[in-house]
Amino acid sequence: MTNRRSRMLGAGLVLTLVATWYAAGIEDAGDEPLAAPARAAAPARSAAPDASVDVASAPPARADASGEQRMSHDGGNLFPTHSWKPPPPPPPRQAAAPPPRAPELPYRYLGRMEEDGRITVFLAEGSQPQPRVVRQGDLLPNYRVDEVTDQGMRLTYLPLNETQRLLFGSNP
């Protein structure tokens, strides 16, 4: 009985190997649709998409020569996750940069002298030990002296053509 049983198992093994070899030899017909049961009438779909299906992540359907549709699988995620968190707020708008302005005057008033109707002004610049002596119409680095009066002077910052005033304080 064991001899008969061994022969049956051996024959089954041989048939399995032959069937496997035969199936491996068949070329994969990629253009043929998968076997699908024929349907008499396809149910009509509603115009509104189903809220539970993410249409954007579903693989596109393609029709073959016989008119049957097949789902194309491009290796994407068939079951994508969905987050119910609200999207992040848009980045804040960058405020327009303010127009450039002239820097603060680098000069300090030291004194003035009036001679023959012309006013001469003595200015200190930063930590320079030597005072600058200026009159109306003189040019300083980046500045032009436009007007000198008893109350102060008007200078123009040349790179931006912006006027600035330097007041003398009190009249002596």
Secondary structure as a PSIPRED ss2 file (coil, helix, strand):
# PSIPRED VFORMAT (PSIPRED V4.0)

   1 M C   1.000  0.000  0.000
   2 T H   0.000  1.000  0.000
   3 N H   0.000  1.000  0.000
   4 R H   0.000  1.000  0.000
   5 R H   0.000  1.000  0.000
   6 S H   0.000  1.000  0.000
   7 R H   0.000  1.000  0.000
   8 M H   0.000  1.000  0.000
   9 L H   0.000  1.000  0.000
  10 G H   0.000  1.000  0.000
  11 A H   0.000  1.000  0.000
  12 G H   0.000  1.000  0.000
  13 L H   0.000  1.000  0.000
  14 V H   0.000  1.000  0.000
  15 L H   0.000  1.000  0.000
  16 T H   0.000  1.000  0.000
  17 L H   0.000  1.000  0.000
  18 V H   0.000  1.000  0.000
  19 A H   0.000  1.000  0.000
  20 T H   0.000  1.000  0.000
  21 W H   0.000  1.000  0.000
  22 Y H   0.000  1.000  0.000
  23 A H   0.000  1.000  0.000
  24 A H   0.000  1.000  0.000
  25 G H   0.000  1.000  0.000
  26 I C   1.000  0.000  0.000
  27 E C   1.000  0.000  0.000
  28 D C   1.000  0.000  0.000
  29 A C   1.000  0.000  0.000
  30 G C   1.000  0.000  0.000
  31 D C   1.000  0.000  0.000
  32 E C   1.000  0.000  0.000
  33 P C   1.000  0.000  0.000
  34 L C   1.000  0.000  0.000
  35 A C   1.000  0.000  0.000
  36 A C   1.000  0.000  0.000
  37 P C   1.000  0.000  0.000
  38 A C   1.000  0.000  0.000
  39 R C   1.000  0.000  0.000
  40 A C   1.000  0.000  0.000
  41 A C   1.000  0.000  0.000
  42 A C   1.000  0.000  0.000
  43 P C   1.000  0.000  0.000
  44 A C   1.000  0.000  0.000
  45 R C   1.000  0.000  0.000
  46 S C   1.000  0.000  0.000
  47 A C   1.000  0.000  0.000
  48 A C   1.000  0.000  0.000
  49 P C   1.000  0.000  0.000
  50 D C   1.000  0.000  0.000
  51 A C   1.000  0.000  0.000
  52 S C   1.000  0.000  0.000
  53 V C   1.000  0.000  0.000
  54 D C   1.000  0.000  0.000
  55 V H   0.000  1.000  0.000
  56 A H   0.000  1.000  0.000
  57 S H   0.000  1.000  0.000
  58 A C   1.000  0.000  0.000
  59 P C   1.000  0.000  0.000
  60 P C   1.000  0.000  0.000
  61 A E   0.000  0.000  1.000
  62 R E   0.000  0.000  1.000
  63 A E   0.000  0.000  1.000
  64 D C   1.000  0.000  0.000
  65 A C   1.000  0.000  0.000
  66 S C   1.000  0.000  0.000
  67 G C   1.000  0.000  0.000
  68 E C   1.000  0.000  0.000
  69 Q E   0.000  0.000  1.000
  70 R E   0.000  0.000  1.000
  71 M E   0.000  0.000  1.000
  72 S C   1.000  0.000  0.000
  73 H C   1.000  0.000  0.000
  74 D C   1.000  0.000  0.000
  75 G C   1.000  0.000  0.000
  76 G C   1.000  0.000  0.000
  77 N C   1.000  0.000  0.000
  78 L C   1.000  0.000  0.000
  79 F C   1.000  0.000  0.000
  80 P C   1.000  0.000  0.000
  81 T C   1.000  0.000  0.000
  82 H C   1.000  0.000  0.000
  83 S C   1.000  0.000  0.000
  84 W C   1.000  0.000  0.000
  85 K C   1.000  0.000  0.000
  86 P C   1.000  0.000  0.000
  87 P C   1.000  0.000  0.000
  88 P C   1.000  0.000  0.000
  89 P C   1.000  0.000  0.000
  90 P C   1.000  0.000  0.000
  91 P C   1.000  0.000  0.000
  92 P C   1.000  0.000  0.000
  93 R C   1.000  0.000  0.000
  94 Q C   1.000  0.000  0.000
  95 A C   1.000  0.000  0.000
  96 A C   1.000  0.000  0.000
  97 A C   1.000  0.000  0.000
  98 P C   1.000  0.000  0.000
  99 P C   1.000  0.000  0.000
 100 P C   1.000  0.000  0.000
 101 R C   1.000  0.000  0.000
 102 A C   1.000  0.000  0.000
 103 P C   1.000  0.000  0.000
 104 E C   1.000  0.000  0.000
 105 L C   1.000  0.000  0.000
 106 P C   1.000  0.000  0.000
 107 Y E   0.000  0.000  1.000
 108 R E   0.000  0.000  1.000
 109 Y E   0.000  0.000  1.000
 110 L E   0.000  0.000  1.000
 111 G E   0.000  0.000  1.000
 112 R E   0.000  0.000  1.000
 113 M E   0.000  0.000  1.000
 114 E E   0.000  0.000  1.000
 115 E E   0.000  0.000  1.000
 116 D C   1.000  0.000  0.000
 117 G C   1.000  0.000  0.000
 118 R E   0.000  0.000  1.000
 119 I E   0.000  0.000  1.000
 120 T E   0.000  0.000  1.000
 121 V E   0.000  0.000  1.000
 122 F E   0.000  0.000  1.000
 123 L E   0.000  0.000  1.000
 124 A E   0.000  0.000  1.000
 125 E E   0.000  0.000  1.000
 126 G C   1.000  0.000  0.000
 127 S C   1.000  0.000  0.000
 128 Q C   1.000  0.000  0.000
 129 P C   1.000  0.000  0.000
 130 Q C   1.000  0.000  0.000
 131 P C   1.000  0.000  0.000
 132 R E   0.000  0.000  1.000
 133 V E   0.000  0.000  1.000
 134 V E   0.000  0.000  1.000
 135 R C   1.000  0.000  0.000
 136 Q C   1.000  0.000  0.000
 137 G C   1.000  0.000  0.000
 138 D C   1.000  0.000  0.000
 139 L E   0.000  0.000  1.000
 140 L E   0.000  0.000  1.000
 141 P C   1.000  0.000  0.000
 142 N C   1.000  0.000  0.000
 143 Y E   0.000  0.000  1.000
 144 R E   0.000  0.000  1.000
 145 V E   0.000  0.000  1.000
 146 D E   0.000  0.000  1.000
 147 E E   0.000  0.000  1.000
 148 V E   0.000  0.000  1.000
 149 T C   1.000  0.000  0.000
 150 D C   1.000  0.000  0.000
 151 Q C   1.000  0.000  0.000
 152 G E   0.000  0.000  1.000
 153 M E   0.000  0.000  1.000
 154 R E   0.000  0.000  1.000
 155 L E   0.000  0.000  1.000
 156 T E   0.000  0.000  1.000
 157 Y E   0.000  0.000  1.000
 158 L C   1.000  0.000  0.000
 159 P C   1.000  0.000  0.000
 160 L C   1.000  0.000  0.000
 161 N C   1.000  0.000  0.000
 162 E E   0.000  0.000  1.000
 163 T E   0.000  0.000  1.000
 164 Q E   0.000  0.000  1.000
 165 R E   0.000  0.000  1.000
 166 L E   0.000  0.000  1.000
 167 L E   0.000  0.000  1.000
 168 F C   1.000  0.000  0.000
 169 G C   1.000  0.000  0.000
 170 S C   1.000  0.000  0.000
 171 N C   1.000  0.000  0.000
 172 P C   1.000  0.000  0.000
